[in-house]
Amino acid sequence: MRRPGAPLTFPAVAGVIHPDDDMKHPDDVDGTHYASVGRSAIAAIDQALTDAGRSFGDVQSCLDMPCGYGRVLRLLAQKIAPERITACDINRQAIRFCATQFGVTPLRSTPNLDRRSLGSHDLIWCGSLVTHLDEERVARLLRSFADALAPGGIAVVTIHAEPPVAGPYAELHDEIERALRERGHFHVPFDSALFEYGLAWHTPQHLDRAFAAASGETVRLVGHHRRAWDDHHDVLAFQRGA
């Protein structure tokens, strides 16, 4: 295995960026966009907590899944004591980096989420995962989240809610729009992707029904904010009954 290069530092970014962090786009030469996406996530989480009548000060245990190399987690650790945060990802190197750099607890995920206990948490942040999974894996993920939410706990989940009008999937706009209208979801795998990983779109109503089914009706939607994360993803706030 090759040894990664030196961590990257930018005045705009809290902490260092791992050289393999592909959330830092090469065109983002000074890290400004990387930092703004993190801040946007924190604002969306703050709003979701408000929707549920809670605040960062109420959070005793937080799960960031998928954490990646900590684009959002580095700022979560400024709002919540790092020892109360679990960084979960399928990427072993990424969770080790987050544990070392930000003082959080690492937890490695697996493709088969039914076999992984996520612990118990007051807050779950799930940015840009449901947006890539087929419905079978979305159902597994939501069951795992339902099991991991403490009474009154909040899961903040981001979705693609609008058919694309530009980019490589714009040609599927009408098909996606029809699927959202008729079924509430649409998924297309990437070429040669493992585990059907790809791009997915959902309506908030569909994900609310899916989370309710996964949780035995104990988790329900309490907030929806259109394009609230980086003016791209819709942000949904779900809360487990007390």
Stockholm file with secondary structure:
# STOCKHOLM 1.0

chainA/1-242         MRRPGAPLTFPAVAGVIHPDDDMKHPDDVDGTHYASVGRSAIAAIDQALTDAGRSFGDVQSCLDMPCGYGRVLRLLAQKIAPERITACDINRQAIRFCATQFGVTPLRSTPNLDRRSLGSHDLIWCGSLVTHLDEERVARLLRSFADALAPGGIAVVTIHAEPPVAGPYAELHDEIERALRERGHFHVPFDSALFEYGLAWHTPQHLDRAFAAASGETVRLVGHHRRAWDDHHDVLAFQRGA
#=GR chainA/1-242 SS CCCCCCCBCCTTSSSCBCTTCTTSCTTCTTSHHHHHHHHHHHHHHHHHHHHTTCCGGGCSCEEETTCTTTTTHHHHHHHSCGGGEEEEESCHHHHHHHHHHHCCEEEECCSCGGGCCCCCEEEEEECSSGGGCCHHHHHHHHHHHHHHEEEEEEEEEEECCSCCSSSTTGGGHHHHHHHHHHTSEEEEECTTCGGGCEEEEECHHHHHHHHHHHTTTCEEEEEEEEEEETTTEEEEEEEECC
#=GC SS_cons         CCCCCCCBCCTTSSSCBCTTCTTSCTTCTTSHHHHHHHHHHHHHHHHHHHHTTCCGGGCSCEEETTCTTTTTHHHHHHHSCGGGEEEEESCHHHHHHHHHHHCCEEEECCSCGGGCCCCCEEEEEECSSGGGCCHHHHHHHHHHHHHHEEEEEEEEEEECCSCCSSSTTGGGHHHHHHHHHHTSEEEEECTTCGGGCEEEEECHHHHHHHHHHHTTTCEEEEEEEEEEETTTEEEEEEEECC
//
